[in-house]
Amino acid sequence: MRPLKALINLDNAKHNLNYVRSLAPSSKIMATLKANAYGHGLTLMAGAFNEADAFSVLTIEDAIELREAGFDKKILLLEGAFDEEDLKIAAAYHFNLVVHNDYQLALIRQLPHDKQIDIHLKINTGMNRLGFSINAVNKVYKQLKNDVRINEIVFMSHFANADKTNGTDGQYQEIEKLMNDFNEPFSIANSAALISDNKTHADWVRPGIMLYGATPFDFSQKIPDLKPVMTLRSEVISIQEIKKGQGVGYGEDFIADKDMRIATVACGYADGYPRHAPTGTPVVIDGIKTKTVGRVSMDMLAVDITDLGNVNYGSMVELWGEQLSVDEVANNAKTVGYELLCAISSASRVPIDINYG
């Protein structure tokens, strides 16, 4: 069996949820499970985060999977209903809906009057992605408040710059005005705001990447209280002895400046590892950090083991996880940890195992 696996530490996941609780003890927690729980497995992570007050997902298929797996808490559809069928399913399964445009308001008017649904009213306070404008809020709110089909209304917005110093200030000024004008629950803090700005915690917090142990900030700003949930692990499947001047991999992008030992590892871009990761991207073999050389292939990558004398066929390789943060790998590949973790969910050939030793 191919040795590549994504190993999921459920104790670390629960630890991260408890850390969220310690940061925002007066807020309810909505655990974000979109993108197959950031590549970690939807129902697996829902079980680990079952002490959260609610879940959020992107697709109605994910919401149905959670409900039919026995999770009876609030489940929010982050982009709301896309059509009338979505709305009917949401009402039948008691899903909560984000409402962020006039089309979705019109959809709600098609619900029978004996059906009720909970709404997260999305307000655009500066992200300029989804949501009603500040000027439209009063009209939309009155329409929803007077509709017998609407049960609870939660005001919701999303920060564009919470990962920067004082990055929430501008949007929060707009949100604070809404808080003063409307006596409803508010949900505004993502992972970065939750960690950096406690005034944003409000009634609900919506942690995402921090639940999985990665930082919502720049790579250099580590959060020591978070523990990695996923370890991407493989093994050495070949060792090559190469001479000075020889190349490695497609295009021979790497040319040896000395005699070298090169290990081939069973992991490539079809497994979710970043194809654009350059020579020098860190990996750990048998507990020792070294680096990749040459281009990442579809199924394999090459690693310098010249100074690692005991590496052999079958030696353990950590691509990221407990010994090497996904954020450090992402930084070398000029991307973010989010992308690397989520890529595992689309690489269906990477099996997920629970816990490890």
PyMOL commands that set and color helices and strands:
alter all, ss='L'
color gray80, all
select helices_A, chain A and resi 10-23+34-38+42-48+60-68+84-93+102-108+134-145+169-181+191-196+198-200+209-212+250-252+269-271+326-332+337-346
alter helices_A, ss='H'
color red, helices_A
select strands_A, chain A and resi 5-8+28-32+54-57+74-77+96-99+117-122+150-156+186-189+204-205+230-242+247-248+254-255+260-265+282-285+288-293+301-304+316-320+352-354
alter strands_A, ss='S'
color yellow, strands_A
deselect
rebuild
show_as cartoon
